[in-house]
Amino acid sequence: MVQVYRSSSIPPPTPPPQLAQSAPFLISTAFPPTSPDSFHPSDLILLSSDLVFFHVHRSALQAASTRAFRISFPSLPPSSSDIVEPVISIPESSTTLNIILHSIYGQSSFRFAPSFEALSAAVAALLPNELSVREFVALTSPLGALILAHAPLHPIEAYALAAQYDLHDLAVVTSSHLLSFNLSSVTDELAEQIGPRYLKRLFLLHFGRIEALKRLLMPPPHPHPATPTCPFTAQSKVVRAWTLMAAYLIWDCGVDLSTETIKSIMGPMADHIQCPICRDSLKSRMQTLVVQWTNIKVSYRSHINL
């Protein structure tokens, strides 16, 4: 992301007096003095806490917020080829500042492979720098997309981040990755970050799906009129087997139960049923269950009222 500032044609910017003795100074490769992606030369320099220069455009910062990085833009000298670009010291690290600036320019910092911790730090730095969290962490924003990319590996952290800033849409999407999350592992610190409202809804996500699964699993296959080869006593064995398998699916598989698991658990029962009517009834009941559970998953993820 950075390189040593050693241009022979462009002199390095003058650092603030308190940092004048520090060396070496680095310059961001994403925000250099001249960029092929920009039609206008930069007219402002941001200096991160770890001494990395970012050449930016004050018009881009002002478009993001009139007080971006707490800069009083009207007090800055006008930009011209004869005036050295002002240098503004920023308390954030170059990693954090890089992510924020990419967001301001509507670009993704994906190529720098930022960690989830780095993305979280960037989100935490938005408000102190007078930047809107809702705008820059929206689902359609570059920063929001990066957080979602990390959600499968950091589901509870992503959900907690969304809850902390009341980012409804982000919380809804990340909650779909929490179906296998063990609720007992929520620490006091994590619960405080999530907050009571979103923590309650996380628990309801699990409990609601368990209740829905119970409701779908409990009815056994429909019996048929007794026949000489399949009396009611023989059909009751099918009911007992279904009930046992249903209990296993509820308590051992839980809310992240997949339709493939349903088929792998319930399907083999048909191989041990001699009566063709019972066997067809079991297969029909299992197929109905798979369809109903799929619809429950889609409906819940689409319309959950967080």
Contacts in CASP RR format, 6 or more apart in sequence:
PFRMAT RR
TARGET T0000
AUTHOR 0000-0000-0000
METHOD contacts of the structure
MODEL  1
MVQVYRSSSIPPPTPPPQLAQSAPFLISTAFPPTSPDSFHPSDLILLSSD
LVFFHVHRSALQAASTRAFRISFPSLPPSSSDIVEPVISIPESSTTLNII
LHSIYGQSSFRFAPSFEALSAAVAALLPNELSVREFVALTSPLGALILAH
APLHPIEAYALAAQYDLHDLAVVTSSHLLSFNLSSVTDELAEQIGPRYLK
RLFLLHFGRIEALKRLLMPPPHPHPATPTCPFTAQSKVVRAWTLMAAYLI
WDCGVDLSTETIKSIMGPMADHIQCPICRDSLKSRMQTLVVQWTNIKVSY
RSHINL
1 28 0 8 1.000
1 29 0 8 1.000
1 30 0 8 1.000
1 52 0 8 1.000
1 94 0 8 1.000
1 95 0 8 1.000
1 98 0 8 1.000
1 112 0 8 1.000
2 26 0 8 1.000
2 27 0 8 1.000
2 28 0 8 1.000
2 29 0 8 1.000
2 52 0 8 1.000
2 94 0 8 1.000
3 26 0 8 1.000
3 27 0 8 1.000
3 29 0 8 1.000
4 24 0 8 1.000
4 25 0 8 1.000
4 26 0 8 1.000
4 27 0 8 1.000
5 12 0 8 1.000
5 24 0 8 1.000
5 25 0 8 1.000
5 26 0 8 1.000
5 27 0 8 1.000
5 53 0 8 1.000
7 33 0 8 1.000
10 33 0 8 1.000
10 34 0 8 1.000
12 25 0 8 1.000
12 53 0 8 1.000
13 45 0 8 1.000
13 53 0 8 1.000
13 84 0 8 1.000
13 85 0 8 1.000
13 87 0 8 1.000
14 84 0 8 1.000
14 87 0 8 1.000
15 22 0 8 1.000
15 25 0 8 1.000
15 47 0 8 1.000
15 51 0 8 1.000
15 87 0 8 1.000
16 47 0 8 1.000
16 87 0 8 1.000
16 89 0 8 1.000
19 47 0 8 1.000
19 51 0 8 1.000
19 89 0 8 1.000
22 51 0 8 1.000
24 51 0 8 1.000
25 51 0 8 1.000
25 52 0 8 1.000
25 53 0 8 1.000
26 51 0 8 1.000
26 52 0 8 1.000
26 53 0 8 1.000
26 94 0 8 1.000
27 33 0 8 1.000
27 52 0 8 1.000
27 53 0 8 1.000
27 54 0 8 1.000
27 55 0 8 1.000
28 52 0 8 1.000
28 53 0 8 1.000
28 54 0 8 1.000
28 55 0 8 1.000
28 94 0 8 1.000
28 98 0 8 1.000
30 54 0 8 1.000
30 98 0 8 1.000
30 101 0 8 1.000
30 102 0 8 1.000
30 109 0 8 1.000
30 112 0 8 1.000
31 42 0 8 1.000
31 54 0 8 1.000
31 55 0 8 1.000
31 56 0 8 1.000
31 98 0 8 1.000
31 101 0 8 1.000
32 55 0 8 1.000
33 41 0 8 1.000
33 42 0 8 1.000
33 55 0 8 1.000
34 41 0 8 1.000
34 42 0 8 1.000
35 42 0 8 1.000
35 55 0 8 1.000
38 57 0 8 1.000
40 57 0 8 1.000
40 59 0 8 1.000
42 55 0 8 1.000
42 56 0 8 1.000
42 57 0 8 1.000
42 85 0 8 1.000
43 57 0 8 1.000
43 58 0 8 1.000
43 79 0 8 1.000
43 85 0 8 1.000
44 55 0 8 1.000
44 56 0 8 1.000
44 57 0 8 1.000
44 58 0 8 1.000
44 61 0 8 1.000
44 76 0 8 1.000
44 79 0 8 1.000
44 85 0 8 1.000
44 86 0 8 1.000
44 88 0 8 1.000
45 53 0 8 1.000
45 54 0 8 1.000
45 55 0 8 1.000
45 56 0 8 1.000
45 85 0 8 1.000
45 86 0 8 1.000
45 87 0 8 1.000
45 88 0 8 1.000
46 53 0 8 1.000
46 54 0 8 1.000
46 56 0 8 1.000
46 69 0 8 1.000
46 87 0 8 1.000
46 88 0 8 1.000
46 90 0 8 1.000
46 97 0 8 1.000
46 101 0 8 1.000
47 53 0 8 1.000
47 54 0 8 1.000
47 87 0 8 1.000
47 88 0 8 1.000
47 89 0 8 1.000
47 90 0 8 1.000
48 54 0 8 1.000
48 90 0 8 1.000
48 92 0 8 1.000
48 93 0 8 1.000
48 94 0 8 1.000
48 96 0 8 1.000
48 97 0 8 1.000
49 89 0 8 1.000
49 90 0 8 1.000
49 91 0 8 1.000
49 92 0 8 1.000
49 93 0 8 1.000
49 94 0 8 1.000
50 93 0 8 1.000
50 94 0 8 1.000
52 94 0 8 1.000
52 97 0 8 1.000
53 87 0 8 1.000
54 94 0 8 1.000
54 97 0 8 1.000
54 98 0 8 1.000
54 101 0 8 1.000
55 85 0 8 1.000
56 101 0 8 1.000
58 71 0 8 1.000
58 73 0 8 1.000
58 76 0 8 1.000
58 79 0 8 1.000
60 104 0 8 1.000
60 105 0 8 1.000
61 68 0 8 1.000
61 69 0 8 1.000
61 71 0 8 1.000
61 73 0 8 1.000
61 104 0 8 1.000
62 68 0 8 1.000
62 73 0 8 1.000
64 104 0 8 1.000
64 131 0 8 1.000
64 136 0 8 1.000
65 130 0 8 1.000
65 131 0 8 1.000
65 132 0 8 1.000
66 73 0 8 1.000
67 130 0 8 1.000
68 104 0 8 1.000
68 129 0 8 1.000
68 130 0 8 1.000
68 131 0 8 1.000
69 88 0 8 1.000
69 90 0 8 1.000
69 129 0 8 1.000
69 130 0 8 1.000
70 129 0 8 1.000
70 130 0 8 1.000
71 88 0 8 1.000
76 86 0 8 1.000
77 83 0 8 1.000
77 86 0 8 1.000
79 85 0 8 1.000
90 97 0 8 1.000
90 129 0 8 1.000
92 100 0 8 1.000
92 121 0 8 1.000
92 125 0 8 1.000
92 129 0 8 1.000
93 121 0 8 1.000
95 114 0 8 1.000
95 118 0 8 1.000
95 121 0 8 1.000
96 118 0 8 1.000
96 121 0 8 1.000
96 122 0 8 1.000
96 125 0 8 1.000
98 109 0 8 1.000
98 112 0 8 1.000
99 109 0 8 1.000
99 114 0 8 1.000
99 118 0 8 1.000
99 119 0 8 1.000
99 122 0 8 1.000
99 143 0 8 1.000
100 122 0 8 1.000
100 125 0 8 1.000
100 126 0 8 1.000
100 129 0 8 1.000
100 131 0 8 1.000
100 136 0 8 1.000
102 108 0 8 1.000
102 109 0 8 1.000
102 142 0 8 1.000
102 143 0 8 1.000
103 109 0 8 1.000
103 122 0 8 1.000
103 136 0 8 1.000
103 141 0 8 1.000
103 142 0 8 1.000
103 143 0 8 1.000
104 131 0 8 1.000
104 136 0 8 1.000
106 141 0 8 1.000
106 142 0 8 1.000
107 142 0 8 1.000
108 142 0 8 1.000
108 145 0 8 1.000
108 146 0 8 1.000
109 142 0 8 1.000
109 146 0 8 1.000
110 142 0 8 1.000
110 146 0 8 1.000
110 149 0 8 1.000
114 122 0 8 1.000
114 146 0 8 1.000
116 147 0 8 1.000
116 150 0 8 1.000
116 153 0 8 1.000
116 154 0 8 1.000
116 157 0 8 1.000
116 158 0 8 1.000
119 143 0 8 1.000
119 146 0 8 1.000
119 147 0 8 1.000
119 150 0 8 1.000
120 157 0 8 1.000
120 161 0 8 1.000
122 143 0 8 1.000
123 133 0 8 1.000
123 137 0 8 1.000
123 143 0 8 1.000
123 147 0 8 1.000
123 161 0 8 1.000
123 165 0 8 1.000
126 132 0 8 1.000
126 133 0 8 1.000
126 136 0 8 1.000
126 137 0 8 1.000
127 133 0 8 1.000
133 165 0 8 1.000
133 167 0 8 1.000
134 165 0 8 1.000
134 167 0 8 1.000
135 141 0 8 1.000
136 143 0 8 1.000
137 143 0 8 1.000
137 144 0 8 1.000
137 147 0 8 1.000
137 165 0 8 1.000
137 167 0 8 1.000
137 170 0 8 1.000
138 144 0 8 1.000
138 169 0 8 1.000
139 145 0 8 1.000
139 148 0 8 1.000
139 169 0 8 1.000
139 170 0 8 1.000
139 173 0 8 1.000
144 170 0 8 1.000
147 158 0 8 1.000
147 161 0 8 1.000
147 170 0 8 1.000
148 158 0 8 1.000
148 170 0 8 1.000
148 173 0 8 1.000
148 174 0 8 1.000
150 158 0 8 1.000
151 158 0 8 1.000
151 173 0 8 1.000
151 174 0 8 1.000
151 177 0 8 1.000
152 177 0 8 1.000
155 174 0 8 1.000
155 177 0 8 1.000
155 178 0 8 1.000
155 181 0 8 1.000
156 178 0 8 1.000
156 181 0 8 1.000
156 186 0 8 1.000
156 190 0 8 1.000
158 170 0 8 1.000
158 174 0 8 1.000
158 177 0 8 1.000
159 171 0 8 1.000
159 174 0 8 1.000
159 175 0 8 1.000
159 177 0 8 1.000
159 178 0 8 1.000
159 194 0 8 1.000
159 198 0 8 1.000
159 202 0 8 1.000
160 190 0 8 1.000
160 193 0 8 1.000
160 194 0 8 1.000
161 167 0 8 1.000
161 170 0 8 1.000
162 168 0 8 1.000
162 170 0 8 1.000
162 171 0 8 1.000
162 174 0 8 1.000
162 198 0 8 1.000
163 171 0 8 1.000
163 193 0 8 1.000
163 194 0 8 1.000
163 195 0 8 1.000
163 197 0 8 1.000
163 198 0 8 1.000
163 199 0 8 1.000
164 193 0 8 1.000
164 194 0 8 1.000
164 195 0 8 1.000
168 306 0 8 1.000
171 198 0 8 1.000
171 306 0 8 1.000
172 301 0 8 1.000
172 304 0 8 1.000
172 306 0 8 1.000
175 201 0 8 1.000
175 202 0 8 1.000
175 205 0 8 1.000
175 301 0 8 1.000
175 304 0 8 1.000
175 306 0 8 1.000
176 301 0 8 1.000
178 202 0 8 1.000
178 205 0 8 1.000
179 205 0 8 1.000
179 206 0 8 1.000
179 209 0 8 1.000
179 255 0 8 1.000
179 256 0 8 1.000
180 255 0 8 1.000
180 256 0 8 1.000
183 202 0 8 1.000
183 203 0 8 1.000
183 206 0 8 1.000
186 194 0 8 1.000
186 199 0 8 1.000
191 199 0 8 1.000
194 202 0 8 1.000
198 306 0 8 1.000
201 304 0 8 1.000
201 306 0 8 1.000
205 255 0 8 1.000
205 300 0 8 1.000
205 304 0 8 1.000
206 255 0 8 1.000
209 254 0 8 1.000
209 255 0 8 1.000
209 296 0 8 1.000
209 300 0 8 1.000
210 250 0 8 1.000
210 254 0 8 1.000
210 255 0 8 1.000
212 296 0 8 1.000
212 300 0 8 1.000
213 249 0 8 1.000
213 250 0 8 1.000
213 254 0 8 1.000
213 255 0 8 1.000
213 257 0 8 1.000
213 293 0 8 1.000
213 296 0 8 1.000
214 250 0 8 1.000
216 289 0 8 1.000
216 292 0 8 1.000
216 293 0 8 1.000
216 296 0 8 1.000
217 246 0 8 1.000
217 249 0 8 1.000
217 250 0 8 1.000
217 289 0 8 1.000
218 246 0 8 1.000
219 285 0 8 1.000
220 238 0 8 1.000
220 239 0 8 1.000
220 242 0 8 1.000
220 243 0 8 1.000
220 285 0 8 1.000
221 238 0 8 1.000
221 239 0 8 1.000
221 242 0 8 1.000
221 278 0 8 1.000
221 281 0 8 1.000
221 282 0 8 1.000
221 284 0 8 1.000
221 285 0 8 1.000
222 281 0 8 1.000
222 285 0 8 1.000
223 232 0 8 1.000
223 235 0 8 1.000
223 239 0 8 1.000
223 281 0 8 1.000
224 230 0 8 1.000
224 235 0 8 1.000
224 277 0 8 1.000
224 278 0 8 1.000
224 281 0 8 1.000
226 232 0 8 1.000
226 235 0 8 1.000
227 275 0 8 1.000
227 277 0 8 1.000
229 274 0 8 1.000
229 275 0 8 1.000
230 274 0 8 1.000
230 275 0 8 1.000
230 277 0 8 1.000
230 278 0 8 1.000
234 275 0 8 1.000
234 278 0 8 1.000
235 275 0 8 1.000
235 278 0 8 1.000
238 269 0 8 1.000
238 273 0 8 1.000
238 278 0 8 1.000
238 281 0 8 1.000
238 282 0 8 1.000
241 269 0 8 1.000
242 266 0 8 1.000
242 269 0 8 1.000
242 282 0 8 1.000
242 285 0 8 1.000
245 265 0 8 1.000
245 266 0 8 1.000
245 269 0 8 1.000
248 265 0 8 1.000
249 257 0 8 1.000
249 261 0 8 1.000
249 262 0 8 1.000
249 265 0 8 1.000
253 261 0 8 1.000
257 293 0 8 1.000
259 290 0 8 1.000
259 293 0 8 1.000
259 294 0 8 1.000
262 286 0 8 1.000
262 289 0 8 1.000
262 290 0 8 1.000
262 293 0 8 1.000
263 286 0 8 1.000
263 290 0 8 1.000
266 282 0 8 1.000
266 286 0 8 1.000
266 289 0 8 1.000
267 282 0 8 1.000
267 283 0 8 1.000
267 286 0 8 1.000
269 282 0 8 1.000
270 279 0 8 1.000
270 282 0 8 1.000
270 283 0 8 1.000
273 279 0 8 1.000
273 282 0 8 1.000
END
